[in-house]
Amino acid sequence: MLTRLRIENFKPWQDTGDLRLAPLTVIFGPNSSGKSSLGHFLLALKQTVLSPDRRNALRLGDRYSLIDLGTFQDCLYGHDIEKTLKFSLRWKLPGVMEVLDVDSAHSYRGDELSLDAQLIADSRGQPQTSAFSYRLLMDGRSALEVVHRRNGGKGELRCSPLRLKHASGRKWPLDPPEKFYLFTARTLSRYQNANFLVEFSLAVENLLENFFYLGPLRKHPQRVYAWAGDTPPDVGQDGEYTIAALLAATAAKRMLNRAPRKRRAHFDRFIAEWLAEMGLIHSFKVVPLAAGRKEYEVLIQVHAGSPEVKLTDVGFGISQVLPPLVQAFYAPPRSVIWMEQPEIHLHPSVQANLADVFISAVKANENGKPRDVQLIVESHSEYFLTRLQRRIAEGEHISLDDVAVYFVQHGADGARIEPLQLNEEGEISNWPEHFFGDEFGEIAARTRAAMRRRQEAAR
């Protein structure tokens, strides 16, 4: 789970500042304020990790990629090619990592890892890593730090307090960094005790390979869905693999419960129960068209006693809420999921219920073990926020420590993000101006219009 994030000189962001990320993090803000670019940046890091090109510091992408960021100059704040793109990630590890110093028998242990990187433009205007550093932290305090820098066409490597020991006969020059986080095999083989650096790189890859993104516009429902038994990694950025994911999870006999000590259910039944509880349907099922076929249809019963109809023949909102609902519980344990406007096309009461779904998603167990999934949600829904505030105040469903809420707005110096201060009663003490529009202004304008019309009618 990501615990901290900072990005400098990326798109509209001169500096996000050091952001605390909670299991359920919600980001509000007007259109074109810069919210989405934060998720897009993490998506670019993921596609860089997945890329076979180890010399590409940041894969900017194309129309076939997870995200297309344009040119490196497009990515830089103010399109200033002289600026340095900086970012910092900090995340919880699945367990305690231990680095042993063989000479002293001392070990350096940590339950968190951080990565700081700096990228500049090379002579061709392409991104190039000038430096990156790792810190292994235990209880928030640094236990071990490694810094890798580019110095011309070579590299520099420093580790503290552990000292790296040269291997006999291997004092060749260091290579510069690869990608934004990698040490070359030649660099690692130069030392006797640098194997732990591989574990650092693998931790980055594990984090970003389990980062999933769901966009704001989902695919239209279909009358028939094909599934040949494959297991998609996620529901897709547009939700195009939602039904395949649901069928795969059900076939794998995945069992979930909403929180510890809650009743367990098979994946398809679990999703159907949430749809019913959200007030969208009475029943939901995915069935093959015929025995032995790989074509499936989604059948919905809107009300008890009403006939079953296909997904295409009911309100659009059901097909739009299915991808975020399935993704929240389908993603592997310890995943980070970024969602844009999961409430789109939903009635206000369902938008509020969606907050309960996401609270459950970060608290759910699978096969008797905590899933530890993190949700980062971009939203415009005041109903979602109101329900979240209520659940914090009730103190039964989610704690204040498990929630972070931010408001983004664009100013003369670029995008700015402000943490909203919630207390244990769910109250926000620093409401930004016009957070959900100027409600008082609308009421006042309506009253003035009504008075004017009455005056005109009285003449």
Secondary structure by P-SEA (a helix, b strand, c coil): cccbbbbccccccccccccccccbbbbbbcccccaaaaaaaaaaaaaaaaccccccccccccccccccccccccccccccccbbbbbbbbbbcccbbbbbcccccbbbbbcbbbbbbbbbbcccccccccbbbbbbbccccccbbbbbbbccccbbbbbccbbbbbcccccccccccccccccccccccccccaaaaaaaaaaaaaaaaabbbbcccccccccbbbbcccccccccccccaaaaaaaaaaaaccccccccccccccaaaaaaaaaaaaccccccccccccccccbbbbbbbccccbbbbcccccccccccaaaaaaaacccccbbbbbbccccccccaaaaaaaaaaaaaaaaccccccccbbbbbbbcccaaaaaaaaaaaaaccccccccbbbbbbbbccccbbbbbbbbcccccccccccccccaaaaaaaaaaaaaaaaaaaaac
